[in-house]
Amino acid sequence: MADRLATYREKRDFSRTKEPQGKGKHPEDGFFIVQKHDATRLHYDFRIALDGVLVSWAVTKGPSYDTREKRLAVRTEDHPLDYADFEGTIPKGEYGGGTVMLWDRGAYEAVEDPREGLEKGSLKLKLEGERLRGRFALVRMKPRKGEKRENWLMIKEKDERVDPDWEIDTFLTSIDTGRTMDEIAAHAPAGGNARAAAKKGAAKRQRAASRKTASSTPKSGLPKFVAPQLATLVDEAPSGEGWLHEVKYDGYRLIVAADGDDVRCYTRSGQDWTDRFPMIAKGVAKLGLHGALLDGEAVVADAEGRTDFGSLQQALSEGGPISYFVFDLLALGGRDLTGERLIDRKAELATLVPKGGHGPVYYSDHVEGHGDRMAGAACTKGLEGIVSKRADAPYRSTRSRSWLKIKCVKAQEFVICGYTPSTKRRFSSIILGLWDGDQLRYSGRVGTGFDDATLDDLMARFEPLERKTPAVTPVPADIRRKARWLKPELAAEIRFTEITRDGSVRHGVFVGLREDKPAREIGREVAEDVQTVTARSGSGGDGAIAGVRLTNPDKVLYASAKATKRDVAEYFDAVADAMLPHLQGRAVSLVRCPEGRQSSCFFQKHASKGMPPAFGSVDIPEKDGGTEAYITVPSREALVSCAQIGALELHLWGSRGDRIEQPDRLVFDLDPAEDLLFAEVRAAAREIAAILREGGLTSFPLATGGKGLHLVIPIARRHDWPVVTGFAKAFAQKIAEIDHSRFVATMTKAKRKGRIFIDHFRNQRGATAISPFSPRAREGAPVATPISWDELDDIEAGNVFRFADVVARLDGPDPWAGYATTRQRLTKTKLTRIGVALEG
């Protein structure tokens, strides 16, 4: 062993680095490890235990599950067996200086004698690791003249584990300590024992956190804005003792970040309104908080404690006193508290903001249980209502069922679509609308609630927004004749007695403009049945959502996003109505990550015993003449069950089970090379969509949750797979011919540099594409999100949408309006116009 490790020892100064010298004991041969190594360049060290040492290669981009990928693997010096336990940081200036993570380990089995394979330059291995499984080959390249290093290629061999969509960046944590590279670099001693360091560091941080108070916390830096959690409107307060009930305020929601005297006030959409709330900023500064993020409401309250949005508007314009009622604490002293229970967050908040107030900042207290009494008292007192919150729930930046709102007063936001003129004042009334999918629906008029100052202010805002035709429909003829129309960009809060059958407000009163809410997000609010909502939210104590009982609901499935199994289940429940039409009747393949995306994941397409009963199956003929049962997701319960089994991605067949040989959708995946900007993908999508339109085909864009876009084309079920596959291939090749400098239609990596790969292979029988609204098992929990052509230019990347974003979009216009009813034919006449021949 000494001879084989001589080079290893010569390269290292063991007085500076804590890397093992090779004196320790380790199990015998037959295991492998992969270490992620951020040295001069980030790479992955692949090592197999053989004859008492670790035979090693530096794989520049890391292993791949794609058989088409040939990853460069540079042979390095043999390492001692006890290097298999090393995780830490090698000091700068030392050989291999940088952070090392234990990324994978497991057993290996050589197909042939590994010693002969090393000698011949062809080594075939079967790996059984936590992240790498299946057959891989290492093949030595022919050396070039003068080349000193020994270059090999690491290649995935064909087996059941092949997955072209697998990405190494899905796995960002250590299999040993669960830490990221940054955490290893920050907390582990240089080259120290990783597991011991992690435990020691965690204990130290926990002790330090328990000693912190608001006054002793050092300056931590201003926390970043966090989108607020929103409440679901229900018809009555939930029963039971697991709820905290708070007063519902009628004001502006404010997220306030504070670090000493540095304070920022943000609206619910992230606008910085510190200059509009200077007294609140000063009041929070007096609390002496560091690294704090508060959630609350800016209000004007009368002597009885009643808040009024109109009074707040007046105070903002005239400089009157405004109070800030704080009801949640999201961060403190650099600690992220969003994963803590609400009742614990409020207990800590109460120590920072005295209940007596620290004018103009006040702690918003609560009542535990007795929601019906709290709601009744609030309405009797003339308050707007109450908000009921699950006591044990973490904080989530989305509209959730763990926060419920119960209103005493009928009021909501409407879009201002126009106004009717008047000879006696600036205008007679404003014309209202609400978004219903992609349609702005007429919702009546309001002519009261305006004083002279408000009329002048509104008219000044109306003038630059005037347009000739109404954006709202249908408008009564008598209103249409005399109305002045506006671009639908302003939102108003309106109080009313009821909504008529035709959707118009009755006895409406203008309260004020809602400048904190985009008009495009405003649709009708309808109170849901509280029993149904609480049953879905799992508040009954059994963790059930949509009838699915979650085991270990607080298990983290996305570490970086701090998203739990419950969060994923609630997301699936929230988007079920929009997502299920894409899923129902189709074979669905699942990417399952039972321990979370930060751990190992696998692809499952066949139905199997032990799966939740809500899943269905469809029998599909195979090439050998037999049939296989493929998974289907037929219901809300099945969709939520995906969270229960850790299924974080759903991929669709292009046809439905009742007519499996006639697809009803086409997908072109625009996959950019690493060196391309997303702006080039947007431009390409528009150009390709325009060419498709020339052939009579309308396409719908999908932000994939990855780096590219999909163009999805609904088609009539008239053609068999060979015809559809042939068209997709011919069209992609046609685009590549039109501009070969920008597009390529082949998978070859070498040809894709600086270009966009038009992946048409998803249109083959048995191939799949990511479902609209499906999460992705990737960093940050991105979601594959339908978008409209109008908003495409505002989207900065294919992975910008998160759970909260997608749920919020459901309240706005449908970006894929018309998709469900579009059934396009692939006709020879139309396609000839774009130079594509249709066979069959």
C-alpha positions in Angstrom: 0.0 0.0 0.0 2.8 2.4 0.8 4.0 2.4 -2.8 0.5 3.0 -4.2 0.0 5.9 -1.9 3.4 7.5 -2.4 2.1 10.1 -4.9 -0.9 10.9 -2.7 1.4 11.6 0.3 3.9 13.6 -1.7 1.2 16.0 -2.9 0.1 16.9 0.7 1.4 18.6 3.8 -0.3 16.8 6.6 0.7 19.5 9.1 -1.7 21.8 7.2 -4.5 19.5 5.9 -6.5 17.1 7.9 -7.0 14.7 5.0 -6.3 11.1 6.2 -2.7 9.9 5.8 -3.8 6.3 5.1 -3.3 4.8 8.5 -6.9 4.1 9.4 -8.9 1.0 8.9 -11.8 0.6 6.6 -14.0 -2.3 5.3 -12.6 -4.4 2.5 -12.9 -3.7 -1.3 -16.2 -3.6 -3.1 -17.5 -0.1 -2.2 -17.5 3.2 -4.1 -17.8 6.8 -3.1 -18.4 10.1 -4.9 -17.1 13.3 -3.4 -18.2 16.7 -4.6 -15.1 18.9 -4.7 -15.1 22.6 -5.1 -11.4 23.1 -5.9 -10.0 25.2 -8.7 -13.0 24.0 -10.7 -16.0 22.2 -9.3 -16.0 18.5 -10.1 -17.0 15.1 -8.7 -14.3 12.6 -7.5 -15.5 9.0 -8.3 -13.5 6.4 -6.3 -13.8 2.6 -6.1 -12.1 0.5 -3.4 -9.8 -2.0 -5.0 -6.8 -3.8 -3.6 -6.6 -1.7 -0.5 -6.8 1.8 -2.1 -9.4 4.1 -3.7 -8.8 4.1 -7.4 -9.9 7.6 -8.4 -11.1 9.8 -11.2 -12.1 13.5 -11.3 -15.4 13.7 -13.3 -15.6 17.2 -14.5 -19.4 17.6 -14.7 -20.3 14.6 -12.5 -22.0 11.4 -13.5 -25.1 11.4 -15.7 -28.1 9.0 -16.2 -28.3 9.9 -19.9 -26.6 7.3 -22.1 -25.9 10.0 -24.6 -23.7 11.9 -22.2 -20.0 11.1 -22.1 -18.5 12.8 -19.1 -14.7 13.4 -19.0 -13.1 11.5 -16.1 -9.5 12.3 -15.4 -7.6 9.5 -13.6 -5.9 10.9 -10.4 -3.6 9.4 -7.8 -4.9 6.5 -5.7 -6.3 7.6 -2.3 -6.3 5.7 1.0 -9.4 3.8 1.9 -10.2 6.0 4.9 -10.5 8.9 2.5 -14.0 7.5 2.1 -15.1 9.2 5.3 -13.5 12.6 4.6 -15.8 15.7 4.4 -14.5 19.2 5.1 -12.3 21.9 3.7 -8.8 21.5 2.4 -6.9 24.8 3.1 -6.2 27.2 0.2 -2.7 26.8 -1.2 -2.7 23.1 -0.5 -3.1 20.5 -3.3 -6.9 20.3 -4.0 -7.7 23.2 -1.8 -11.4 23.7 -1.4 -14.6 22.2 0.1 -15.3 18.4 -0.1 -18.7 16.9 0.3 -19.6 13.2 0.6 -22.1 13.1 -2.2 -22.7 9.4 -2.7 -21.5 6.0 -1.6 -22.5 2.4 -1.9 -21.5 -1.0 -3.2 -20.2 -1.8 -6.7 -19.9 -5.0 -8.7 -17.5 -5.3 -11.6 -18.9 -7.0 -14.7 -15.4 -8.4 -15.4 -12.2 -8.4 -13.5 -11.7 -4.8 -12.5 -7.9 -5.1 -12.6 -8.0 -6.3 -16.2 -10.4 -3.5 -17.0 -8.1 -0.9 -15.6 -5.2 -2.3 -17.6 -7.3 -2.5 -20.9 -8.9 0.8 -20.4 -12.5 -0.5 -20.2 -14.1 -0.8 -16.8 -17.8 -1.8 -16.4 -19.5 -1.5 -13.0 -22.9 -2.0 -11.5 -23.4 0.6 -8.8 -25.9 0.4 -5.9 -25.5 3.7 -4.2 -27.9 6.2 -2.6 -27.9 8.4 -5.7 -26.0 6.4 -8.4 -27.6 3.1 -9.4 -27.3 0.9 -12.4 -24.6 0.1 -14.9 -21.9 2.6 -15.7 -18.7 2.3 -17.9 -15.4 3.9 -17.6 -13.5 4.0 -20.9 -10.0 5.3 -21.4 -9.5 7.7 -24.3 -6.6 7.4 -26.7 -3.9 9.7 -25.4 -2.9 12.7 -27.5 0.7 13.4 -28.2 2.4 15.0 -25.2 -0.6 14.6 -23.0 0.4 13.7 -19.4 -2.9 13.1 -17.8 -4.9 9.9 -18.2 -8.3 10.8 -19.7 -11.3 8.5 -19.4 -15.0 8.8 -20.2 -17.7 7.9 -17.7 -20.8 6.7 -19.5 -24.2 5.5 -18.4 -25.0 2.1 -19.9 -28.5 1.2 -21.0 -30.7 -0.3 -18.3 -33.9 0.4 -16.4 -32.2 3.3 -14.6 -31.6 5.4 -17.6 -33.2 8.9 -17.2 -32.3 11.7 -19.6 -34.1 14.2 -17.4 -32.0 13.4 -14.3 -29.9 16.3 -13.2 -27.0 16.1 -10.8 -27.8 19.6 -9.4 -30.9 18.0 -7.9 -28.7 16.7 -5.1 -27.1 19.6 -3.2 -26.5 18.1 0.3 -24.2 15.6 1.9 -25.4 12.0 2.3 -23.5 11.9 5.6 -24.4 15.2 7.3 -27.2 16.7 5.2 -25.2 19.9 4.8 -24.7 22.0 1.6 -21.3 23.0 0.3 -21.7 26.4 1.8 -22.6 25.0 5.2 -19.6 22.6 5.1 -17.3 25.5 4.2 -18.7 27.7 6.9 -19.0 25.3 9.9 -16.7 22.4 9.5 -13.1 22.7 10.6 -10.6 22.4 7.8 -10.5 18.8 6.9 -12.1 17.8 10.2 -14.4 14.9 10.9 -17.6 16.0 9.1 -20.2 14.1 11.2 -18.7 15.2 14.5 -18.3 18.8 13.3 -21.9 18.9 12.2 -23.2 17.7 15.5 -21.0 20.0 17.5 -21.9 22.9 15.3 -25.6 22.2 15.6 -25.5 22.0 19.3 -23.4 25.2 19.6 -25.9 27.1 17.3 -28.8 25.8 19.3 -27.3 26.9 22.6 -26.5 30.3 21.1 -30.0 30.7 19.7 -31.6 30.0 23.1 -29.5 32.8 24.7 -30.5 35.4 22.2 -32.9 38.2 23.0 -33.9 41.3 21.0 -31.6 43.5 23.0 -28.5 41.3 22.8 -28.7 40.1 19.2 -25.9 41.6 17.2 -26.6 43.4 13.9 -27.7 40.7 11.6 -28.5 42.5 8.4 -31.8 43.5 6.9 -33.9 40.4 6.0 -35.2 40.0 2.5 -38.9 40.5 1.7 -41.0 37.4 2.1 -44.4 37.2 0.4 -47.2 37.1 2.9 -49.4 34.2 3.8 -53.0 34.8 2.7 -56.2 33.5 4.2 -59.1 31.6 2.5 -62.5 33.1 2.9 -65.0 30.8 4.7 -68.6 31.1 5.8 -68.1 30.7 9.5 -65.3 30.3 12.1 -63.7 26.8 12.5 -64.5 24.9 15.7 -62.0 23.1 17.9 -59.1 24.1 20.2 -56.4 24.0 17.5 -57.1 27.5 16.2 -56.0 30.9 17.2 -58.5 33.7 16.3 -57.4 37.3 15.7 -59.2 40.5 14.8 -59.3 41.1 11.0 -58.1 44.6 10.2 -59.2 46.8 7.4 -56.0 48.3 6.1 -52.8 47.7 4.2 -50.9 44.5 4.8 -47.2 45.4 5.6 -44.2 43.1 5.8 -41.6 45.1 7.8 -37.9 44.3 7.8 -35.8 45.7 10.6 -32.2 45.8 11.6 -31.6 48.4 14.3 -32.4 51.8 12.8 -32.6 50.4 9.2 -36.3 49.6 8.6 -38.2 48.9 5.4 -41.9 48.6 4.9 -43.2 46.4 2.1 -46.6 45.9 0.6 -48.0 42.4 0.0 -46.6 42.5 -3.5 -43.1 43.6 -2.4 -43.3 47.4 -3.1 -41.2 49.5 -0.8 -43.6 51.9 0.9 -41.3 53.0 3.7 -41.6 56.7 2.6 -45.4 56.4 2.9 -45.3 55.0 6.5 -42.4 56.9 8.1 -44.0 56.8 11.6 -44.3 53.1 11.5 -40.7 52.8 10.4 -39.6 55.0 13.3 -41.8 53.0 15.7 -40.3 49.7 14.7 -36.8 51.2 14.9 -37.4 52.1 18.6 -38.0 48.4 19.3 -34.3 47.8 18.7 -34.8 44.6 16.7 -32.0 43.0 14.6 -32.5 40.8 11.6 -36.3 40.9 12.2 -39.1 40.4 9.7 -42.6 41.3 10.9 -46.0 40.7 9.4 -48.9 42.9 10.3 -51.4 45.5 9.1 -51.2 49.3 8.8 -54.5 50.8 10.0 -56.4 53.8 11.3 -58.5 52.7 14.4 -61.2 54.7 16.2 -61.7 54.8 19.9 -63.7 51.5 19.8 -60.9 49.7 18.0 -62.7 49.6 14.7 -60.5 50.0 11.6 -61.5 51.6 8.4 -59.8 51.5 5.0 -61.2 54.9 4.0 -59.8 56.5 7.1 -56.4 55.0 6.3 -56.5 56.5 2.8 -57.3 59.9 4.3 -54.5 59.6 6.8 -52.0 58.7 4.0 -53.0 61.7 2.0 -53.3 64.2 4.9 -50.5 62.9 7.2 -52.7 61.6 10.0 -51.6 59.0 12.6 -51.4 55.4 11.4 -50.9 52.3 13.6 -49.2 49.0 12.9 -50.7 45.9 14.4 -48.1 43.0 14.3 -49.4 39.5 14.3 -46.5 37.3 13.1 -42.7 37.1 13.4 -40.9 35.5 10.4 -37.3 36.1 11.3 -35.1 37.3 14.1 -31.4 37.7 14.6 -30.6 35.9 11.4 -32.9 33.0 12.3 -35.6 32.0 9.8 -38.7 31.3 11.9 -41.2 30.5 9.1 -40.8 26.7 9.8 -41.8 27.2 13.5 -45.3 26.7 14.8 -47.5 29.8 14.8 -48.1 29.7 18.5 -44.3 29.6 19.1 -43.7 32.5 16.7 -46.4 34.6 18.4 -44.9 33.8 21.9 -41.6 35.2 20.8 -43.2 38.2 19.1 -45.0 39.0 22.4 -41.6 39.5 24.1 -40.6 42.0 21.4 -43.7 44.1 21.1 -45.4 44.7 24.4 -49.2 44.2 24.4 -49.6 47.7 25.7 -48.0 49.0 22.5 -44.9 50.9 21.7 -46.7 53.6 19.6 -47.5 53.3 16.8 -46.6 49.6 16.9 -48.9 47.2 18.7 -49.0 43.4 19.3 -52.1 41.8 17.8 -53.3 39.3 20.4 -55.5 36.3 19.8 -58.0 34.0 21.4 -57.4 30.2 21.5 -60.5 28.2 20.5 -64.1 29.5 20.7 -64.1 30.8 17.2 -67.8 31.2 16.9 -67.9 33.4 20.0 -65.0 35.5 18.7 -66.7 36.0 15.3 -70.0 36.9 16.9 -68.3 39.5 19.2 -66.4 41.0 16.4 -69.5 41.5 14.3 -71.5 42.9 17.2 -68.7 45.4 17.8 -68.8 46.5 14.1 -65.4 45.0 13.2 -64.6 43.8 9.8 -64.3 40.2 10.9 -61.7 37.7 12.3 -58.9 35.6 11.0 -58.6 32.0 12.3 -55.1 30.4 12.1 -54.0 26.9 12.8 -51.9 27.1 16.0 -49.3 24.5 14.9 -48.9 25.6 11.3 -45.6 26.9 9.8 -45.7 30.2 7.8 -46.2 29.7 4.1 -46.1 32.4 1.4 -49.3 31.3 -0.3 -53.1 31.4 0.2 -53.6 28.5 2.5 -56.3 26.7 4.4 -54.4 27.0 7.7 -55.4 30.7 7.7 -59.1 31.3 7.3 -61.0 34.7 7.2 -64.5 35.3 8.3 -66.1 38.6 7.3 -68.7 40.6 9.1 -68.9 43.2 6.4 -69.4 42.4 2.7 -66.6 44.0 0.9 -64.0 43.1 -1.7 -61.8 44.6 -4.4 -63.0 45.3 -7.9 -61.3 46.5 -11.1 -62.2 50.0 -12.3 -63.1 49.6 -16.0 -64.6 53.1 -16.7 -66.8 55.8 -15.4 -70.0 57.6 -16.3 -69.7 61.4 -16.8 -71.7 64.0 -14.8 -72.6 67.7 -15.4 -72.6 68.4 -11.7 -69.3 66.8 -10.6 -66.2 65.1 -12.0 -68.1 61.9 -12.7 -71.3 60.2 -11.7 -70.1 56.6 -11.0 -67.3 54.2 -11.6 -67.9 51.0 -13.6 -66.7 47.8 -12.0 -65.4 44.4 -13.3 -64.0 41.2 -12.0 -61.7 38.8 -13.7 -63.2 35.4 -14.5 -60.5 33.4 -16.2 -59.4 35.5 -19.2 -62.6 37.5 -19.3 -63.2 40.8 -17.4 -66.9 40.5 -16.3 -69.1 43.5 -15.7 -70.0 43.9 -12.0 -72.1 47.0 -11.9 -71.6 50.6 -10.9 -70.9 52.5 -7.7 -71.7 56.2 -7.3 -71.4 56.9 -3.5 -68.4 57.2 -1.2 -66.6 60.0 -3.1 -65.8 63.4 -1.6 -64.5 66.3 -3.7 -60.9 65.4 -3.0 -61.4 61.8 -4.0 -63.2 62.8 -7.2 -60.3 65.1 -8.2 -57.7 62.4 -7.3 -59.5 59.7 -9.3 -60.1 61.9 -12.3 -56.4 62.7 -12.5 -55.6 59.0 -12.4 -58.3 58.2 -15.0 -57.1 60.6 -17.7 -53.9 58.7 -18.8 -55.8 55.4 -18.8 -58.7 56.3 -21.2 -59.4 54.0 -24.1 -62.1 53.9 -26.8 -63.6 50.5 -26.2 -64.6 48.6 -23.0 -62.3 46.0 -21.7 -65.2 44.6 -19.7 -68.1 42.5 -21.0 -71.1 42.3 -21.2 -72.1 45.9 -20.5 -75.8 47.0 -20.5 -76.6 49.1 -23.6 -77.7 52.2 -21.6 -74.4 52.2 -19.7 -72.3 51.6 -22.8 -73.8 54.6 -24.6 -72.6 57.2 -22.1 -69.6 55.5 -20.5 -65.9 56.6 -20.7 -63.7 53.5 -20.8 -60.4 52.9 -19.0 -57.5 50.5 -19.2 -58.2 48.0 -16.4 -55.3 48.9 -14.2 -56.9 50.4 -11.0 -58.4 48.4 -8.2 -60.9 49.7 -5.7 -62.3 48.4 -2.4 -66.1 48.4 -2.4 -68.6 47.7 0.4 -72.0 46.4 -0.6 -75.1 44.6 0.7 -75.2 41.8 -1.8 -74.2 40.5 -5.3 -77.1 40.1 -7.6 -77.7 37.0 -9.8 -76.1 38.8 -12.8 -73.0 39.5 -10.8 -73.6 43.2 -10.0 -73.0 44.9 -6.7 -76.1 46.2 -4.9 -75.8 49.3 -2.7 -72.1 49.6 -3.3 -70.0 52.2 -1.6 -66.5 53.2 -2.7 -64.0 52.8 0.2 -60.7 53.6 -1.5 -58.1 52.5 -4.1 -56.1 49.3 -3.5 -52.7 50.3 -4.7 -51.1 47.3 -3.0 -52.9 44.7 -5.2 -52.4 44.3 -9.0 -55.8 44.7 -10.8 -55.1 41.6 -12.9 -55.2 39.4 -9.8 -58.7 40.4 -8.7 -61.6 38.0 -9.1 -64.7 37.2 -7.2 -64.4 36.1 -3.6 -66.8 33.3 -2.6 -66.9 32.0 0.9 -66.2 28.3 1.1 -67.8 25.9 3.5 -65.7 25.8 6.6 -66.2 22.1 7.2 -65.0 21.2 3.7 -62.0 23.6 4.0 -60.9 22.3 7.4 -61.3 18.7 6.3 -58.9 19.4 3.4 -56.4 21.4 5.5 -55.9 18.5 8.0 -57.0 20.6 10.9 -59.1 17.8 12.3 -56.1 16.2 13.9 -55.4 13.3 11.6 -53.3 15.2 9.1 -55.8 14.6 6.2 -56.0 16.7 3.1 -58.6 16.0 0.5 -59.2 12.7 2.4 -55.6 11.7 2.3 -54.0 11.1 5.7 -50.4 12.3 5.6 -47.8 10.3 7.5 -45.0 12.6 8.8 -46.6 15.7 7.3 -43.7 17.9 8.5 -41.1 16.0 6.6 -39.1 18.4 4.5 -39.3 17.5 0.8 -37.5 20.7 -0.4 -34.8 21.7 1.9 -33.9 25.0 0.3 -37.5 26.1 0.0 -38.3 24.7 3.5 -41.4 23.0 1.9 -42.8 20.0 3.8 -45.0 17.1 2.7 -48.0 19.1 4.0 -47.0 22.1 1.8 -46.8 19.9 -1.3 -50.1 18.3 -0.4 -51.8 21.6 0.1 -50.3 22.9 -3.2 -51.7 19.9 -5.1 -55.1 20.4 -3.4 -55.1 24.1 -4.3 -54.3 23.5 -8.0 -56.3 20.3 -8.4 -59.2 21.9 -10.4 -56.7 23.4 -12.9 -54.3 20.4 -13.0 -56.6 17.4 -13.2 -58.0 18.1 -16.7 -54.4 17.6 -18.0 -54.0 14.4 -16.0 -57.2 12.5 -16.1 -57.3 9.6 -18.5 -53.6 9.6 -19.2 -50.7 7.4 -18.2 -48.6 9.3 -15.8 -44.9 8.8 -14.9 -43.8 9.9 -11.4 -40.5 11.2 -10.2 -40.5 10.0 -6.6 -38.3 11.4 -3.8 -39.5 9.7 -0.6 -36.8 11.4 1.5 -37.1 14.7 -0.4 -35.5 16.1 -3.5 -32.2 16.6 -1.6 -32.0 12.8 -1.4 -32.3 10.0 -3.9 -35.2 10.1 -6.4 -36.4 7.5 -8.9 -38.8 7.3 -11.9 -41.9 5.2 -11.8 -44.3 4.6 -14.6 -45.9 1.3 -13.8 -48.6 0.8 -11.2 -47.4 -1.4 -8.3 -48.7 -3.0 -5.1 -48.6 -0.8 -2.0 -49.5 2.4 -3.8 -52.3 4.5 -2.3 -55.7 3.2 -3.5 -56.7 6.6 -5.0 -54.3 6.0 -7.9 -55.7 4.3 -11.0 -54.1 2.4 -13.8 -54.5 1.9 -17.5 -53.4 -1.2 -19.4 -51.3 -0.3 -22.4 -50.1 -2.8 -25.1 -46.4 -3.4 -25.2 -44.2 -4.3 -28.2 -43.9 -7.9 -27.1 -47.7 -8.4 -27.4 -48.4 -8.2 -23.7 -49.8 -5.3 -21.7 -48.5 -3.3 -18.7 -50.4 -1.4 -16.1 -49.4 2.3 -16.1 -50.2 4.8 -13.4 -53.1 7.2 -13.7 -54.0 10.2 -11.5 -57.8 10.4 -11.8 -58.9 12.5 -8.8 -58.0 15.2 -6.3 -57.3 12.4 -3.7 -54.9 10.8 -6.1 -53.1 14.0 -6.8 -52.7 14.8 -3.1 -51.5 11.2 -2.6 -48.6 12.1 -4.8 -47.3 14.2 -1.9 -47.8 11.3 0.5 -45.5 9.0 -1.5 -43.0 11.8 -2.3 -43.9 12.1 -6.0 -42.6 15.6 -6.9 -43.0 15.5 -10.6 -45.8 14.2 -12.9 -45.0 13.5 -16.6 -47.8 12.9 -19.1 -48.3 10.7 -22.1 -49.4 12.5 -25.2 -52.5 10.4 -25.6 -55.3 9.2 -23.3 -56.1 5.7 -22.2 -59.3 5.3 -24.1 -57.6 5.9 -27.4 -53.9 5.3 -26.7 -52.8 5.2 -30.3 -54.2 8.6 -31.2 -52.4 11.4 -29.4 -54.2 14.7 -28.5 -51.3 16.9 -27.8 -47.9 17.8 -29.3 -45.0 19.2 -27.3 -41.9 21.0 -28.6 -39.3 21.4 -25.8 -37.1 24.4 -26.4 -33.9 23.4 -24.6 -31.2 26.1 -24.7 -27.5 25.5 -24.4 -25.9 26.5 -21.2 -24.4 29.7 -22.7 -27.7 31.1 -24.0 -29.8 33.8 -22.3 -33.4 33.2 -21.6 -34.3 36.2 -23.8 -33.1 34.0 -26.8 -35.5 31.3 -25.7 -38.4 33.8 -25.6 -37.6 35.1 -29.0 -37.4 31.6 -30.4 -40.7 30.6 -28.9 -42.4 33.5 -30.6 -40.8 32.8 -34.0 -41.7 29.1 -33.8 -45.3 29.8 -32.7 -45.7 32.2 -35.6 -44.6 29.5 -38.1 -47.0 27.0 -36.5 -49.8 29.6 -36.9 -49.0 29.7 -40.6 -49.8 26.0 -40.6 -53.0 26.5 -38.8 -51.7 25.4 -35.4 -52.1 27.5 -32.2 -49.6 26.8 -29.4 -49.6 27.5 -25.7 -46.4 28.3 -23.8 -45.3 26.5 -20.7 -42.5 27.6 -18.4 -41.1 24.2 -17.6 -39.7 24.8 -14.2 -36.3 24.2 -15.8 -34.2 26.3 -18.1 -36.5 26.3 -21.2 -40.0 26.5 -22.5 -42.5 24.0 -23.9 -44.9 24.8 -26.8 -47.9 22.7 -26.2 -50.3 22.1 -29.2 -53.7 20.5 -28.6 -54.7 18.4 -31.6 -57.7 16.3 -32.7 -57.4 12.6 -32.1 -57.3 11.7 -35.8 -53.8 10.6 -36.4 -51.8 7.6 -35.2 -48.5 7.9 -33.4 -46.3 7.4 -36.5 -47.9 10.4 -38.3 -47.7 12.7 -35.3 -44.1 11.6 -34.5 -43.2 12.1 -38.2 -44.7 15.6 -38.3 -42.9 16.7 -35.1 -39.6 15.5 -36.4 -40.1 17.1 -39.8 -41.1 20.4 -38.3 -38.2 20.5 -35.9 -35.8 19.8 -38.7 -37.4 22.5 -40.8 -36.8 25.1 -38.1 -33.2 24.0 -37.8 -32.8 24.3 -41.6 -34.3 27.8 -41.6 -31.7 29.1 -39.1 -29.1 26.4 -38.3 -27.0 29.0 -36.4 -29.7 29.2 -33.7 -31.5 25.9 -33.8 -30.6 22.2 -33.8 -33.0 19.2 -34.0 -30.5 16.4 -32.9 -29.6 15.4 -29.4 -25.8 15.5 -30.0 -24.3 17.7 -27.3 -21.5 18.9 -29.5 -23.9 20.4 -32.0 -26.0 22.1 -29.4 -23.4 24.7 -28.2 -24.8 28.2 -28.6 -28.1 26.9 -30.0 -31.5 25.9 -28.9 -32.3 22.2 -29.2 -35.9 21.7 -30.5 -36.7 18.5 -28.7 -39.4 16.7 -30.7 -38.7 13.3 -29.2 -41.4 13.8 -26.5 -44.0 13.1 -29.3 -43.2 9.4 -29.6 -45.4 6.7 -28.2 -44.4 6.1 -24.6 -42.5 9.3 -24.2 -43.7 11.8 -21.6 -43.6 15.6 -20.9 -43.9 17.5 -17.7 -47.5 18.2 -16.7 -48.8 21.8 -16.4 -48.8 22.8 -12.7 -46.4 20.0 -11.8 -43.7 20.8 -9.3 -40.1 20.0 -10.3 -37.7 18.0 -8.1 -35.2 20.8 -8.3 -33.6 23.5 -6.2 -36.2 26.0 -4.9 -39.3 23.9 -5.7 -40.1 25.5 -9.1 -43.3 24.7 -10.9 -44.1 24.0 -14.6 -46.5 26.9 -15.2 -48.8 27.7 -18.1 -48.2 31.3 -19.3 -49.8 33.6 -21.9 -48.0 35.0 -24.9 -48.8 38.5 -23.5 -46.8 37.9 -20.3 -43.9 36.0 -21.9 -41.6 39.0 -22.2 -41.9 39.7 -18.5 -40.7 36.2 -17.5 -37.0 36.1 -16.8 -36.5 32.3 -16.7 -38.3 29.0 -17.1 -38.1 28.3 -13.3 -39.3 31.5 -11.8 -42.7 30.3 -10.5 -43.1 28.8 -7.0 -46.1 27.2 -5.2 -47.4 30.6 -3.9 -47.0 32.2 -7.3 -49.0 29.5 -9.1 -51.8 29.4 -6.5 -52.1 33.2 -6.7 -52.3 33.1 -10.5 -55.4 30.9 -10.2 -57.4 33.9 -9.1 -56.5 35.8 -12.3 -57.2 35.3 -16.0 -56.5 31.9 -17.5 -53.3 32.1 -19.5 -54.3 29.1 -21.5 -57.9 30.3 -22.3 -59.3 28.2 -25.0 -56.9 25.3 -24.6 -59.4 22.8 -23.4 -61.7 23.3 -26.4 -59.1 23.6 -29.1 -58.9 20.5 -31.3 -56.6 21.2 -34.3 -56.1 19.0 -37.3 -52.9 18.2 -39.0 -54.0 18.7 -42.6 -51.7 18.4 -45.6 -52.9 21.6 -47.1 -52.1 23.8 -44.1 -48.8 22.2 -43.4 -47.7 22.5 -46.9 -47.7 26.3 -46.3 -44.8 25.9 -43.9 -42.9 23.4 -45.9 -43.7 20.3 -43.8 -45.0 17.1 -45.5 -47.6 15.1 -43.6 -47.4 11.3 -44.1 -50.2 8.9 -43.6 
